[in-house]
Amino acid sequence: MTFLEFVLLLLVLYYVIYVVLWIVLDCNVALWYKSRFGVSLSTMRGQVVWITGASSGIGRALAVSLARHGVRLVLSARRQEQLEQVQDECLQVARGLLAQKDVLILPMDMLQLDKHQSALYSVLNHFERLDVLVNNAGRSQRANWTDIEIQVDRELFELDVFAVVHLSRLVVRYFLEQNGGRGHIAATSSIAGFSPVPFSATYCAAKHALNAYLMALKTELRKLDVTIFAPGPIATDFLLEAFTGAQGGKVGQSTANQKRLTAERCGELFAVALANKMDLTWCGLFPVNLMAYCARNATLTKILGQYMTEKTLNKIREGKL
Ligand SMILES: NC(=O)c1ccc[n+]([C@@H]2O[C@H](COP(=O)([O-])OP(=O)(O)OC[C@H]3O[C@@H](n4cnc5c(N)ncnc54)[C@H](O)[C@@H]3O)[C@@H](O)[C@H]2O)c1
């Protein structure tokens, strides 16, 4: 065998192994590797992590994963009662690593931008520090592109983009002015944030915009850690509250019996991404993971676009394939 043939063989082997990993793993290879051999979550013990949208789904699962390792938490969402339940769950799994004062409940509506500053003061008064902000609160969408009212585009962007950017700016200023420029901003984006899917045009655009805002932040402030965590379909109740195309509309559907990654697994992987300060990671069951890889590669995206019909894409994201 010539040297060239040997190199080609290695290249083919490399791709074969990678494709197999894309099929069997439920997240990107780097995240899977960090979950096994990366920095342990216990290195975050004592840090203060503020999670928005912590009352249910991914936010709740992330809070529980972090609490297990003694990470101090600020839990924000609109519903106090649900936040109290998450607080109880966190204290239970922490098994003595956390006391009640270590899990602060801070109810807030992300859309009330004028309350963001006082919410940040409350966090700092309570803990005297903040290490990580996780922008997780958000709503999805199901609607035909042509039917979406412009008010819906605006409302979705208000919550999924502008509220996140506003709160993040305040926290980044705190990092710059009182923390030597060090700190960590994270957000729950979506695979739809780099690989558009049908019937969620505003949502796809919002998550793309969010990614761009955060990537731009990282280019300006290199000392800052920025994590974009992009899940595929996850088994949460997010479709109950998801936007439609009509103003005031909600999809009101359950995701029960759909093929989706569990919120618990998603929360664990998100926690690993934070502990390892990863910049862009994603998770999802086959074929979502494979699609995410293709979307990151322009040539593969073109090929995928030619063979995936809108029906197939929709089946995948609705957990029916
Ligand atoms: N479930 C999925 O398949 C999936 C996939 C990719 C990305 N995501 C993203 O994950 C994040 C969490 O969604 P989820 O699936 O856990 O759904 P969820 O509905 O269980 O959680 C959404 C959270 O955001 C909060 N929230 C909504 N509007 C708010 C407001 N105005 N102010 C404060 N909090 C508000 C809710 O109370 C809840 O705590 C969202 O940003 C969503 O876009 C979800």
The ligand as an SDF file (V2000), in Angstrom:
LIG
                    3D

 44 48  0  0  0  0  0  0  0  0999 V2000
  -38.7080   20.9930   24.0860 N   0  0  0  0  0  0  0  0  0  0  0  0
  -38.0450   21.0590   22.9260 C   0  0  0  0  0  0  0  0  0  0  0  0
  -38.2210   20.1930   22.0360 O   0  0  0  0  0  0  0  0  0  0  0  0
  -37.0340   22.1530   22.7000 C   0  0  0  0  0  0  0  0  0  0  0  0
  -36.1370   22.0060   21.6340 C   0  0  0  0  0  0  0  0  0  0  0  0
  -35.2040   22.9960   21.3970 C   0  0  0  0  0  0  0  0  0  0  0  0
  -35.1670   24.1180   22.1960 C   0  0  0  0  0  0  0  0  0  0  0  0
  -36.0430   24.2670   23.2230 N   0  0  0  0  0  0  0  0  0  0  0  0
  -35.9410   25.4830   24.0500 C   0  0  0  0  0  0  0  0  0  0  0  0
  -35.8140   25.1140   25.3940 O   0  0  0  0  0  0  0  0  0  0  0  0
  -36.2670   26.1820   26.2230 C   0  0  0  0  0  0  0  0  0  0  0  0
  -37.1280   25.6120   27.3110 C   0  0  0  0  0  0  0  0  0  0  0  0
  -38.2580   24.9930   26.7380 O   0  0  0  0  0  0  0  0  0  0  0  0
  -38.9190   23.6410   27.2890 P   0  0  0  0  0  0  0  0  0  0  0  0
  -38.9630   22.6780   26.1900 O   0  0  0  0  0  0  0  0  0  0  0  0
  -38.2890   23.2520   28.5680 O   0  0  0  0  0  0  0  0  0  0  0  0
  -40.4290   24.1130   27.4980 O   0  0  0  0  0  0  0  0  0  0  0  0
  -41.2380   24.5430   28.8130 P   0  0  0  0  0  0  0  0  0  0  0  0
  -42.4860   25.1660   28.3150 O   0  0  0  0  0  0  0  0  0  0  0  0
  -41.3240   23.3880   29.7540 O   0  0  0  0  0  0  0  0  0  0  0  0
  -40.2870   25.6370   29.4770 O   0  0  0  0  0  0  0  0  0  0  0  0
  -40.3210   26.9930   29.1400 C   0  0  0  0  0  0  0  0  0  0  0  0
  -39.9810   27.7890   30.3650 C   0  0  0  0  0  0  0  0  0  0  0  0
  -39.9570   29.1750   30.0170 O   0  0  0  0  0  0  0  0  0  0  0  0
  -40.7950   29.8680   30.9120 C   0  0  0  0  0  0  0  0  0  0  0  0
  -41.3450   31.0730   30.3080 N   0  0  0  0  0  0  0  0  0  0  0  0
  -42.0990   31.1840   29.2000 C   0  0  0  0  0  0  0  0  0  0  0  0
  -42.4380   32.4710   29.0070 N   0  0  0  0  0  0  0  0  0  0  0  0
  -41.8750   33.1860   30.0060 C   0  0  0  0  0  0  0  0  0  0  0  0
  -41.8570   34.5520   30.3720 C   0  0  0  0  0  0  0  0  0  0  0  0
  -42.5170   35.4820   29.6700 N   0  0  0  0  0  0  0  0  0  0  0  0
  -41.1590   34.9250   31.4570 N   0  0  0  0  0  0  0  0  0  0  0  0
  -40.5120   34.0180   32.2190 C   0  0  0  0  0  0  0  0  0  0  0  0
  -40.4940   32.7100   31.9180 N   0  0  0  0  0  0  0  0  0  0  0  0
  -41.1760   32.2950   30.8550 C   0  0  0  0  0  0  0  0  0  0  0  0
  -41.8820   28.8680   31.2860 C   0  0  0  0  0  0  0  0  0  0  0  0
  -42.5400   29.2270   32.4610 O   0  0  0  0  0  0  0  0  0  0  0  0
  -41.0370   27.6140   31.4680 C   0  0  0  0  0  0  0  0  0  0  0  0
  -40.4090   27.6240   32.7270 O   0  0  0  0  0  0  0  0  0  0  0  0
  -36.9710   27.1590   25.2940 C   0  0  0  0  0  0  0  0  0  0  0  0
  -36.1170   28.2660   25.0590 O   0  0  0  0  0  0  0  0  0  0  0  0
  -37.1690   26.3750   24.0090 C   0  0  0  0  0  0  0  0  0  0  0  0
  -37.1630   27.1920   22.8660 O   0  0  0  0  0  0  0  0  0  0  0  0
  -36.9870   23.3040   23.4880 C   0  0  0  0  0  0  0  0  0  0  0  0
  1  2  1  0
  2  3  2  0
  2  4  1  0
  4  5  1  0
  4 44  2  0
  5  6  2  0
  6  7  1  0
  7  8  2  0
  8  9  1  0
  8 44  1  0
  9 10  1  0
  9 42  1  0
 10 11  1  0
 11 12  1  0
 11 40  1  0
 12 13  1  0
 13 14  1  0
 14 15  2  0
 14 16  1  0
 14 17  1  0
 17 18  1  0
 18 19  2  0
 18 20  1  0
 18 21  1  0
 21 22  1  0
 22 23  1  0
 23 24  1  0
 23 38  1  0
 24 25  1  0
 25 26  1  0
 25 36  1  0
 26 27  1  0
 26 35  1  0
 27 28  2  0
 28 29  1  0
 29 30  1  0
 29 35  2  0
 30 31  1  0
 30 32  2  0
 32 33  1  0
 33 34  2  0
 34 35  1  0
 36 37  1  0
 36 38  1  0
 38 39  1  0
 40 41  1  0
 40 42  1  0
 42 43  1  0
M  CHG  2   8   1  16  -1
M  END
$$$$
